[in-house]
Amino acid sequence: MSKPSHEKPLTRNFRSDGAATDIDSYEKSGGYAGLRRALSMAPADVQAEVRKAGLRGRGGGGFDIGLKWSFMPMGAGAPRPRYLVVNADEMEPGTMKDRALMERDPHQVIEGSIISAYAIQAEHGYIFIRWAYKDSVARIRQALAEATAKGYLGKSILGSGFNLELRVHVSAGRYMCGEGDALLDALEGKRPMPRPKPPYPQTCGLWGKPTVANNVETICNVAHILARGVDWFKDLSYGENGGTKLYGASGCVKRPGIWELPLGATIREVFEGCAGGMRDGTTFRALLPGGGSTGFLIGEHLDLRLDFDALEKHGSRVGTGTMIVLDTQHCPLGMLLSLERFFARESCGWCTPCREGLPWIAQTLRAIEEGDGRSGDLELLEDLCASLALGNTFCALAPGAVAPVETALKYFRADFERHIVGKGCPWR
């Protein structure tokens, strides 16, 4: 595997004082060059460029972005209007990468959005931001005003004849809003719930019109692909899927935070090299590699690569790339109970397995943690996890929610049994 470039395009403009990059500074660093190049190309060629670059979604799903765009009906006879939605409803436990991009380099988000909208010929765009990200909202709105004043938004952008109206939509909250289809319902003013497929959003999305929704970090990569080219983007990573990735760490580490590394960096590079390893006086136990809805990994997995394929063979996913680290001084069941309570509360309630199954899991974990666990509870948890597997529920919320439970039963089974036999949590 070839050694990637050390460039950090996503964070190159981050200021040490945490302030946002203004439009003049962004342009001096090469900003909006990708947009100028994109507008000189046919939309289909922009789509093809992104697909050749191997860009995959950075929101957790890892879908091929160029392929996703290609499902949009194109041409003079295609339905109008068309929409681009930027998903900034970042509520995955342990995840904070999109917030940094919006607050530190908002023009990168906007340039990527304009190029993406041009590629799919969308006349309208929404940046859907969770309500708690107040600084993100303010800085994106300021950047939108600056971009409009410079002619990068509005009618006939840079004299190209392409028009785009890009707005901020502040979410009312809930984890479900981050699910692609539920996000569209929320934009329409409805209760956020997943939609049946087909039809897919690319043909029948927002208000029944063709729509593409992409994550913030994904969108930011688009600007750099068009500015620097496919080969350059591919050389940034360890594998076929190009680019860098924002990785993060929280929990019992010395230096919690986020860092930009080549896509495919190892867990150890992030955990030890960037986060500094465990806090003094603590010992590593396990980690969730990509947010709360990914499976636990243990010490033997630290040299695995954080890419879209390597972790799946070991029962986990790269997810958002933001790990949560657990030490030996905290109860793994307590951590698990906190996660499952969150997911049970955030279920939209549309399908029975998720609506009934997640509270049942949380209730069973609470009983075990508080000393009311019974023989057969672990088998019950295994059965519930199986009933909430992908394909048994209407969307991916429940399958993601049970990933930590399934892997905890594998790696921490003795802890579960000690809780049941000892009638309570030994960490208390």
C-alpha positions as CSV (number, residue, x, y, z in Angstrom):
1,M,0.0,0.0,0.0
2,S,1.5,3.3,-1.1
3,K,2.3,6.1,1.4
4,P,-0.2,9.0,1.0
5,S,0.5,12.7,0.8
6,H,0.6,14.6,4.0
7,E,-1.6,17.5,2.8
8,K,-4.6,18.4,4.9
9,P,-7.0,20.2,2.6
10,L,-10.0,20.1,4.9
11,T,-8.3,21.8,7.8
12,R,-5.7,23.9,6.0
13,N,-7.5,27.2,6.8
14,F,-8.3,26.4,10.4
15,R,-7.1,29.3,12.6
16,S,-5.4,28.7,15.9
17,D,-7.8,31.1,17.6
18,G,-10.9,29.2,16.4
19,A,-12.2,32.1,14.4
20,A,-13.9,31.5,11.0
21,T,-12.0,32.1,7.8
22,D,-13.5,35.0,5.9
23,I,-14.0,35.1,2.2
24,D,-10.9,37.1,1.3
25,S,-8.6,34.7,3.2
26,Y,-10.4,31.8,1.7
27,E,-9.9,33.1,-1.8
28,K,-6.2,33.8,-1.1
29,S,-5.8,30.1,-0.2
30,G,-7.2,29.0,-3.5
31,G,-10.9,29.0,-2.5
32,Y,-13.6,29.1,-5.2
33,A,-11.0,27.9,-7.8
34,G,-12.8,24.5,-7.8
35,L,-16.1,26.3,-8.5
36,R,-14.7,28.2,-11.4
37,R,-13.3,25.0,-12.9
38,A,-16.6,23.2,-12.4
39,L,-18.6,25.9,-14.1
40,S,-16.4,25.5,-17.2
41,M,-17.4,21.8,-17.4
42,A,-20.6,20.0,-18.2
43,P,-22.5,18.9,-15.1
44,A,-22.2,15.3,-16.2
45,D,-18.4,15.7,-16.4
46,V,-18.3,17.1,-12.8
47,Q,-20.3,14.0,-11.7
48,A,-17.8,11.8,-13.5
49,E,-14.8,13.5,-11.9
50,V,-16.2,13.0,-8.4
51,R,-16.9,9.4,-9.1
52,K,-13.4,8.8,-10.5
53,A,-11.9,10.4,-7.4
54,G,-13.4,7.6,-5.3
55,L,-15.2,10.0,-2.9
56,R,-17.5,8.1,-0.5
57,G,-19.9,9.6,2.0
58,R,-18.4,10.8,5.3
59,G,-21.6,10.8,7.3
60,G,-21.5,7.2,8.2
61,G,-22.9,5.3,5.3
62,G,-19.9,5.5,3.0
63,F,-21.9,5.5,-0.2
64,D,-20.2,6.3,-3.5
65,I,-21.1,10.0,-4.1
66,G,-20.6,10.1,-7.8
67,L,-22.8,7.1,-8.2
68,K,-25.4,8.6,-5.9
69,W,-25.5,11.8,-8.0
70,S,-25.8,9.7,-11.2
71,F,-29.3,8.6,-10.2
72,M,-30.6,12.1,-10.6
73,P,-32.6,12.4,-13.9
74,M,-30.8,14.9,-16.1
75,G,-31.6,16.8,-19.2
76,A,-34.1,19.3,-20.5
77,G,-37.0,17.0,-19.7
78,A,-36.1,16.3,-16.1
79,P,-38.5,17.4,-13.4
80,R,-38.0,20.9,-11.9
81,P,-37.2,22.3,-9.4
82,R,-34.3,20.1,-8.1
83,Y,-32.8,20.3,-4.6
84,L,-29.5,19.8,-2.9
85,V,-29.6,19.2,0.9
86,V,-26.5,19.4,3.1
87,N,-26.9,17.3,6.1
88,A,-25.4,19.1,9.1
89,D,-27.7,17.5,11.7
90,E,-24.8,16.0,13.6
91,M,-26.3,14.1,16.5
92,E,-24.3,10.9,16.5
93,P,-22.9,10.4,20.0
94,G,-19.2,11.2,20.1
95,T,-19.2,13.1,16.8
96,M,-18.2,16.7,16.4
97,K,-16.4,16.9,13.0
98,D,-19.0,18.7,10.9
99,R,-19.3,21.4,13.5
100,A,-15.6,22.2,13.2
101,L,-15.8,22.5,9.4
102,M,-18.8,24.9,9.6
103,E,-17.4,27.1,12.3
104,R,-13.8,27.2,11.2
105,D,-14.0,27.2,7.4
106,P,-17.6,27.9,6.3
107,H,-16.7,28.9,2.8
108,Q,-15.4,25.4,2.1
109,V,-18.9,24.1,2.9
110,I,-20.5,26.7,0.6
111,E,-18.1,26.2,-2.3
112,G,-18.6,22.4,-2.1
113,S,-22.4,22.9,-2.0
114,I,-22.4,25.2,-5.1
115,I,-20.3,22.7,-7.1
116,S,-22.5,19.8,-5.9
117,A,-25.7,21.7,-6.9
118,Y,-24.3,22.5,-10.3
119,A,-23.4,18.8,-10.9
120,I,-27.0,17.7,-10.3
121,Q,-28.5,21.0,-11.7
122,A,-30.2,21.9,-8.5
123,E,-31.6,25.4,-8.4
124,H,-32.3,25.3,-4.6
125,G,-30.2,24.2,-1.7
126,Y,-30.6,23.8,2.1
127,I,-28.0,23.5,4.7
128,F,-29.8,21.6,7.5
129,I,-28.1,22.4,10.8
130,R,-29.0,21.0,14.2
131,W,-30.5,23.6,16.6
132,A,-27.7,23.4,19.2
133,Y,-25.0,24.5,16.7
134,K,-25.7,28.2,17.1
135,D,-22.2,29.3,16.1
136,S,-22.3,27.1,13.0
137,V,-25.6,28.7,12.0
138,A,-24.2,32.2,12.5
139,R,-21.0,31.6,10.7
140,I,-22.6,29.8,7.7
141,R,-25.1,32.6,7.3
142,Q,-22.3,35.2,7.4
143,A,-20.4,33.3,4.8
144,L,-23.5,33.0,2.6
145,A,-23.9,36.7,2.6
146,E,-20.2,37.2,1.7
147,A,-20.5,34.6,-1.1
148,T,-23.6,36.3,-2.5
149,A,-22.0,39.7,-2.5
150,K,-19.1,38.3,-4.5
151,G,-21.3,36.7,-7.2
152,Y,-20.8,33.1,-6.1
153,L,-24.5,32.6,-5.3
154,G,-27.7,33.9,-6.9
155,K,-28.5,34.5,-10.5
156,S,-26.1,33.4,-13.2
157,I,-23.2,32.6,-10.9
158,L,-20.0,34.1,-12.3
159,G,-21.8,34.7,-15.6
160,S,-22.4,31.0,-16.2
161,G,-26.1,31.1,-16.5
162,F,-26.4,28.7,-13.5
163,N,-28.7,30.0,-10.7
164,L,-28.6,28.7,-7.1
165,E,-30.5,29.8,-4.0
166,L,-28.8,28.4,-0.9
167,R,-30.4,28.7,2.6
168,V,-29.8,27.6,6.2
169,H,-32.5,25.6,7.8
170,V,-32.2,25.2,11.6
171,S,-33.4,21.8,12.8
172,A,-35.8,21.5,15.7
173,G,-33.7,18.6,16.9
174,R,-33.9,14.8,17.3
175,Y,-31.5,12.2,16.1
176,M,-33.9,10.9,13.5
177,C,-33.6,14.2,11.5
178,G,-30.2,13.1,10.4
179,E,-31.6,10.1,8.6
180,G,-31.7,11.1,4.9
181,D,-35.4,10.7,4.2
182,A,-36.5,11.8,7.6
183,L,-34.5,15.0,7.1
184,L,-36.6,15.7,4.0
185,D,-39.8,15.3,6.0
186,A,-38.4,17.7,8.6
187,L,-37.6,20.3,5.8
188,E,-41.2,20.0,4.6
189,G,-42.5,20.8,8.1
190,K,-43.6,17.3,8.9
191,R,-42.7,14.8,11.7
192,P,-39.3,13.4,10.7
193,M,-39.8,9.8,9.6
194,P,-38.1,7.5,7.1
195,R,-39.8,7.0,3.7
196,P,-40.5,3.8,1.9
197,K,-38.2,3.0,-1.1
198,P,-38.7,3.1,-4.0
199,P,-39.1,5.8,-5.0
200,Y,-35.6,7.1,-4.0
201,P,-35.0,10.8,-3.2
202,Q,-33.0,11.3,-6.5
203,T,-36.3,10.9,-8.3
204,C,-38.9,11.8,-5.7
205,G,-37.4,13.7,-2.8
206,L,-38.1,17.1,-1.3
207,W,-41.7,18.1,-2.1
208,G,-41.8,15.2,-4.6
209,K,-38.9,16.5,-6.7
210,P,-35.4,15.2,-7.5
211,T,-33.1,15.6,-4.4
212,V,-29.7,14.7,-3.2
213,A,-28.6,14.9,0.4
214,N,-24.9,14.8,1.4
215,N,-23.0,15.2,4.7
216,V,-21.0,18.3,5.4
217,E,-17.6,16.7,5.3
218,T,-18.5,14.9,2.1
219,I,-19.5,18.2,0.5
220,C,-16.2,19.9,1.6
221,N,-14.2,17.3,-0.3
222,V,-16.0,18.1,-3.6
223,A,-14.4,21.6,-3.7
224,H,-10.9,20.2,-3.4
225,I,-11.5,17.4,-6.0
226,L,-12.5,20.1,-8.6
227,A,-9.7,22.4,-7.7
228,R,-6.8,19.9,-7.6
229,G,-8.0,16.9,-9.7
230,V,-8.6,13.2,-9.4
231,D,-5.0,11.9,-9.1
232,W,-4.1,14.4,-6.4
233,F,-7.2,13.4,-4.4
234,K,-6.5,9.7,-4.7
235,D,-2.9,10.2,-3.5
236,L,-4.2,11.6,-0.2
237,S,-5.4,8.2,1.0
238,Y,-4.1,4.7,1.7
239,G,-6.5,2.9,-0.6
240,E,-8.8,3.2,-3.7
241,N,-11.2,5.5,-1.9
242,G,-9.6,8.9,-2.2
243,G,-9.1,11.8,0.2
244,T,-8.4,12.5,3.8
245,K,-10.8,12.0,6.7
246,L,-11.5,13.9,9.9
247,Y,-11.0,11.4,12.7
248,G,-11.8,12.1,16.4
249,A,-11.4,10.7,19.9
250,S,-13.2,11.4,23.1
251,G,-13.5,9.6,26.4
252,C,-10.5,8.5,28.5
253,V,-7.8,9.9,26.3
254,K,-5.2,12.6,27.1
255,R,-6.1,14.9,24.2
256,P,-9.7,14.7,23.0
257,G,-10.2,16.3,19.6
258,I,-10.4,15.9,15.8
259,W,-7.5,15.5,13.3
260,E,-7.3,15.3,9.6
261,L,-5.4,12.1,8.4
262,P,-5.2,10.1,5.2
263,L,-8.3,8.0,4.7
264,G,-7.3,4.5,6.0
265,A,-5.1,5.6,8.9
266,T,-5.0,3.0,11.6
267,I,-6.9,3.2,14.9
268,R,-3.5,3.4,16.7
269,E,-2.5,6.4,14.7
270,V,-5.6,8.3,15.9
271,F,-5.8,6.9,19.4
272,E,-2.1,7.0,20.4
273,G,-0.5,9.3,17.8
274,C,-3.1,12.1,17.9
275,A,-5.1,11.6,21.1
276,G,-2.0,10.7,23.1
277,G,-3.3,7.4,24.4
278,M,-5.0,6.8,27.7
279,R,-5.1,9.4,30.5
280,D,-2.6,8.9,33.2
281,G,-3.7,6.3,35.7
282,T,-6.1,4.6,33.3
283,T,-5.9,1.4,31.2
284,F,-7.4,0.8,27.8
285,R,-10.4,-1.5,27.6
286,A,-12.2,-0.9,24.3
287,L,-13.5,1.7,21.9
288,L,-16.3,2.5,19.5
289,P,-14.5,3.5,16.3
290,G,-17.1,5.7,14.6
291,G,-19.6,7.1,17.1
292,G,-22.2,5.5,19.3
293,S,-23.8,3.3,16.6
294,T,-20.7,1.3,15.8
295,G,-19.5,-2.0,17.4
296,F,-16.8,-2.2,20.1
297,L,-13.3,-3.0,19.2
298,I,-10.5,-4.1,21.6
299,G,-6.7,-4.1,21.9
300,E,-6.1,-6.7,19.2
301,H,-7.8,-4.3,16.7
302,L,-5.7,-1.2,17.2
303,D,-3.7,-1.7,14.0
304,L,-6.8,-2.0,11.8
305,R,-7.3,0.7,9.2
306,L,-10.2,3.2,9.6
307,D,-11.6,2.7,6.1
308,F,-14.9,1.6,4.7
309,D,-14.1,-2.1,4.4
310,A,-11.5,-3.2,7.1
311,L,-13.7,-2.9,10.2
312,E,-16.7,-4.7,8.8
313,K,-14.8,-8.0,8.9
314,H,-14.5,-7.5,12.7
315,G,-18.1,-6.6,13.4
316,S,-17.8,-2.8,13.4
317,R,-17.8,0.2,10.9
318,V,-15.8,3.3,10.4
319,G,-19.0,5.3,10.8
320,T,-18.2,8.9,11.4
321,G,-14.6,8.1,12.3
322,T,-14.9,9.6,15.7
323,M,-14.0,7.1,18.4
324,I,-15.2,6.9,22.0
325,V,-12.6,5.3,24.3
326,L,-13.5,3.2,27.4
327,D,-11.1,2.4,30.2
328,T,-11.1,-0.4,32.9
329,Q,-12.3,1.9,35.6
330,H,-15.7,2.5,34.2
331,C,-18.5,0.0,33.8
332,P,-19.0,-1.0,30.1
333,L,-22.7,-1.8,30.9
334,G,-23.2,1.7,32.3
335,M,-21.8,3.1,29.0
336,L,-24.0,0.8,27.0
337,L,-27.1,1.7,29.0
338,S,-26.5,5.4,28.4
339,L,-26.2,4.8,24.6
340,E,-29.3,2.5,24.4
341,R,-31.5,5.0,26.4
342,F,-30.5,7.6,23.9
343,F,-31.3,5.5,20.9
344,A,-34.6,4.3,22.4
345,R,-35.7,7.9,23.0
346,E,-34.7,9.0,19.5
347,S,-36.6,6.3,17.6
348,C,-39.3,7.8,15.5
349,G,-41.6,4.9,16.5
350,W,-42.6,4.1,12.9
351,C,-41.8,0.4,12.9
352,T,-42.6,-2.1,15.6
353,P,-39.2,-3.7,16.0
354,C,-37.5,-0.4,16.7
355,R,-40.3,1.2,18.7
356,E,-40.6,-1.8,21.0
357,G,-37.2,-3.4,20.8
358,L,-34.9,-0.5,21.7
359,P,-36.8,0.3,24.9
360,W,-36.8,-3.4,25.8
361,I,-33.1,-3.5,25.4
362,A,-32.6,-0.4,27.5
363,Q,-35.0,-1.8,30.2
364,T,-33.1,-5.1,30.3
365,L,-29.7,-3.4,30.6
366,R,-31.0,-1.1,33.4
367,A,-32.3,-4.2,35.3
368,I,-28.9,-5.9,35.0
369,E,-27.0,-2.7,36.0
370,E,-29.2,-2.1,39.0
371,G,-29.1,-5.7,40.3
372,D,-32.4,-7.1,38.9
373,G,-30.8,-9.1,36.2
374,R,-32.0,-12.7,35.7
375,S,-30.8,-15.8,34.1
376,G,-31.7,-15.7,30.4
377,D,-31.3,-11.9,30.1
378,L,-28.2,-12.3,27.9
379,E,-30.0,-14.6,25.5
380,L,-32.9,-12.2,25.5
381,L,-30.5,-9.4,24.5
382,E,-29.1,-11.5,21.7
383,D,-32.6,-12.3,20.4
384,L,-33.5,-8.7,20.4
385,C,-30.4,-7.7,18.5
386,A,-31.1,-10.3,15.9
387,S,-34.7,-9.0,15.5
388,L,-33.4,-5.5,15.0
389,A,-30.8,-6.5,12.3
390,L,-30.6,-4.6,9.0
391,G,-33.5,-5.6,6.8
392,N,-35.9,-6.1,9.8
393,T,-36.5,-2.4,10.4
394,F,-37.7,0.5,8.3
395,C,-34.4,2.4,8.5
396,A,-30.9,1.9,9.8
397,L,-31.4,3.5,13.3
398,A,-32.0,0.3,15.2
399,P,-29.4,-1.8,13.4
400,G,-26.8,0.8,14.3
401,A,-28.1,1.1,17.8
402,V,-27.7,-2.6,18.6
403,A,-24.1,-2.8,17.2
404,P,-22.6,-1.8,20.6
405,V,-24.8,-4.3,22.3
406,E,-23.9,-7.2,20.1
407,T,-20.2,-6.6,20.4
408,A,-20.4,-5.9,24.2
409,L,-22.0,-9.3,24.6
410,K,-19.0,-10.8,22.8
411,Y,-16.2,-8.9,24.6
412,F,-17.7,-8.1,28.0
413,R,-19.8,-11.2,28.6
414,A,-18.1,-11.9,31.9
415,D,-19.0,-8.4,33.1
416,F,-22.7,-9.0,32.3
417,E,-22.6,-12.3,34.2
418,R,-20.9,-10.7,37.2
419,H,-23.6,-8.1,37.3
420,I,-26.3,-10.8,37.3
421,V,-24.7,-13.1,39.8
422,G,-23.5,-10.3,42.1
423,K,-26.9,-8.5,41.9
424,G,-25.6,-5.2,40.7
425,C,-22.7,-3.2,39.2
426,P,-19.3,-4.1,40.7
427,W,-18.0,-0.6,39.7
428,R,-20.4,1.2,42.1
